[in-house]
């Protein structure tokens, strides 16, 4: 199982939307996919149609030791499951203080790794213990960024956080690329605008994906309708962009498909 985290310590970058698009895109190509929602806002779970008011258990309950990992696992479709998040995760930084707190997710996912081809993790928009868990567990990282100057704020802090995880918990963690999102339909990614992002990518030892994601009303509409963008708005500009992004991602990250169980 290849584990991919979408991470940036800033809201409004299309982090959850992009995680959903990659996961659903891989699933439509025949891969078995597991979503993991580590964000207390649980937007990933909500967008997948999970009834957050009537959960049997969430990942918080699993980490607290009062539920099994399968108790927090919900089937969405054949070959597509989610480990659900909840508002309780907002207290994670103060609730989990033991020396194993950074390794909780890795330990529990080890029981599931043979059931999936890809695991897609969505994290909170801050660099706390849940993000530490995700980076400790992941093979690779994708950084979604809005294509504006404000998105570049805090990138040094993020780099320091990633370097820390590499040093202490996951030396093999890679950054697959920076995904530029929320591009205005009429805006052009000029050389002047692209240059700072390419410089950031160089600092992080990665690349800027050739594919960028255009802004469209279909994205929030899809979330509200608890669907996926490929089924809800197959001809939307963002949908076409995400299809191209999935293809670009697979060029470097394709793995052998497991047999559907």
URFENMO-V233754 format. One record per residue. N is the residue number from 1. RES is the residue in one letter. NEAR is the number of other C-alpha atoms within 10 Angstrom. Layout:
n->N res->RES near->NEAR
n->N res->RES near->NEAR
This chain:
n->1 res->X near->21
n->2 res->X near->17
n->3 res->X near->22
n->4 res->X near->29
n->5 res->X near->25
n->6 res->X near->25
n->7 res->X near->26
n->8 res->X near->25
n->9 res->X near->20
n->10 res->X near->18
n->11 res->X near->14
n->12 res->X near->15
n->13 res->X near->22
n->14 res->X near->23
n->15 res->X near->28
n->16 res->X near->26
n->17 res->X near->25
n->18 res->X near->22
n->19 res->X near->24
n->20 res->X near->23
n->21 res->X near->21
n->22 res->X near->22
n->23 res->X near->24
n->24 res->X near->24
n->25 res->X near->23
n->26 res->X near->22
n->27 res->X near->19
n->28 res->X near->14
n->29 res->X near->11
n->30 res->X near->15
n->31 res->X near->23
n->32 res->X near->26
n->33 res->X near->28
n->34 res->X near->29
n->35 res->X near->27
n->36 res->X near->28
n->37 res->X near->28
n->38 res->X near->31
n->39 res->X near->25
n->40 res->X near->20
n->41 res->X near->18
n->42 res->X near->24
n->43 res->X near->20
n->44 res->X near->28
n->45 res->X near->26
n->46 res->X near->19
n->47 res->X near->19
n->48 res->X near->21
n->49 res->X near->15
n->50 res->X near->20
n->51 res->X near->10
n->52 res->X near->16
n->53 res->X near->7
n->54 res->X near->7
n->55 res->X near->14
n->56 res->X near->12
n->57 res->X near->22
n->58 res->X near->26
n->59 res->X near->26
n->60 res->X near->23
n->61 res->X near->19
n->62 res->X near->18
n->63 res->X near->19
n->64 res->X near->13
n->65 res->X near->10
n->66 res->X near->11
n->67 res->X near->16
n->68 res->X near->16
n->69 res->X near->20
n->70 res->X near->15
n->71 res->X near->17
n->72 res->X near->19
n->73 res->X near->19
n->74 res->X near->20
n->75 res->X near->12
n->76 res->X near->14
n->77 res->X near->11
n->78 res->X near->11
n->79 res->X near->19
n->80 res->X near->20
n->81 res->X near->19
n->82 res->X near->23
n->83 res->X near->23
n->84 res->X near->29
n->85 res->X near->29
n->86 res->X near->23
n->87 res->X near->15
n->88 res->X near->16
n->89 res->X near->23
n->90 res->X near->16
n->91 res->X near->12
n->92 res->X near->19
n->93 res->X near->12
n->94 res->X near->8
n->95 res->X near->15
n->96 res->X near->16
n->97 res->X near->11
n->98 res->X near->7
n->99 res->X near->7
n->100 res->X near->11
n->101 res->X near->17
n->102 res->X near->23
n->103 res->X near->18
n->104 res->X near->19
n->105 res->X near->24
n->106 res->X near->16
n->107 res->X near->12
n->108 res->X near->16
n->109 res->X near->16
n->110 res->X near->11
n->111 res->X near->11
n->112 res->X near->14
n->113 res->X near->16
n->114 res->X near->10
n->115 res->X near->16
n->116 res->X near->22
n->117 res->X near->23
n->118 res->X near->25
n->119 res->X near->23
n->120 res->X near->23
n->121 res->X near->29
n->122 res->X near->28
n->123 res->X near->31
n->124 res->X near->25
n->125 res->X near->18
n->126 res->X near->15
n->127 res->X near->17
n->128 res->X near->15
n->129 res->X near->23
n->130 res->X near->27
n->131 res->X near->26
n->132 res->X near->21
n->133 res->X near->21
n->134 res->X near->28
n->135 res->X near->31
n->136 res->X near->23
n->137 res->X near->25
n->138 res->X near->21
n->139 res->X near->20
n->140 res->X near->18
n->141 res->X near->23
n->142 res->X near->22
n->143 res->X near->22
n->144 res->X near->28
n->145 res->X near->24
n->146 res->X near->22
n->147 res->X near->22
n->148 res->X near->15
n->149 res->X near->10
n->150 res->X near->9
n->151 res->X near->19
n->152 res->X near->14
n->153 res->X near->11
n->154 res->X near->12
n->155 res->X near->15
n->156 res->X near->13
n->157 res->X near->12
n->158 res->X near->18
n->159 res->X near->13
n->160 res->X near->12
n->161 res->X near->17
n->162 res->X near->23
n->163 res->X near->16
n->164 res->X near->14
n->165 res->X near->18
n->166 res->X near->16
n->167 res->X near->12
n->168 res->X near->9
n->169 res->X near->17
n->170 res->X near->17
n->171 res->X near->14
n->172 res->X near->13
n->173 res->X near->20
n->174 res->X near->19
n->175 res->X near->19
n->176 res->X near->21
n->177 res->X near->20
n->178 res->X near->25
n->179 res->X near->25
n->180 res->X near->25
n->181 res->X near->24
n->182 res->X near->19
n->183 res->X near->18
n->184 res->X near->13
n->185 res->X near->12
n->186 res->X near->7
n->187 res->X near->9
n->188 res->X near->10
n->189 res->X near->14
n->190 res->X near->8
n->191 res->X near->9
n->192 res->X near->8
n->193 res->X near->13
n->194 res->X near->15
n->195 res->X near->12
n->196 res->X near->14
n->197 res->X near->22
n->198 res->X near->17
n->199 res->X near->14
n->200 res->X near->18
n->201 res->X near->18
n->202 res->X near->12
n->203 res->X near->13
n->204 res->X near->20
n->205 res->X near->12
n->206 res->X near->17
n->207 res->X near->18
n->208 res->X near->20
n->209 res->X near->17
n->210 res->X near->12
n->211 res->X near->19
n->212 res->X near->23
n->213 res->X near->25
n->214 res->X near->20
n->215 res->X near->17
n->216 res->X near->16
n->217 res->X near->11
n->218 res->X near->18
n->219 res->X near->19
n->220 res->X near->13
n->221 res->X near->15
n->222 res->X near->18
n->223 res->X near->21
n->224 res->X near->13
n->225 res->X near->14
n->226 res->X near->17
n->227 res->X near->15
n->228 res->X near->22
n->229 res->X near->26
n->230 res->X near->19
n->231 res->X near->11
n->232 res->X near->17
n->233 res->X near->18
n->234 res->X near->14
n->235 res->X near->12
n->236 res->X near->18
n->237 res->X near->18
n->238 res->X near->26
n->239 res->X near->24
n->240 res->X near->16
n->241 res->X near->17
n->242 res->X near->23
n->243 res->X near->19
n->244 res->X near->17
n->245 res->X near->21
n->246 res->X near->20
n->247 res->X near->18
n->248 res->X near->15
n->249 res->X near->18
n->250 res->X near->12
n->251 res->X near->9
n->252 res->X near->9
n->253 res->X near->14
n->254 res->X near->15
n->255 res->X near->13
n->256 res->X near->8
n->257 res->X near->14
n->258 res->X near->14
n->259 res->X near->12
n->260 res->X near->11
n->261 res->X near->8
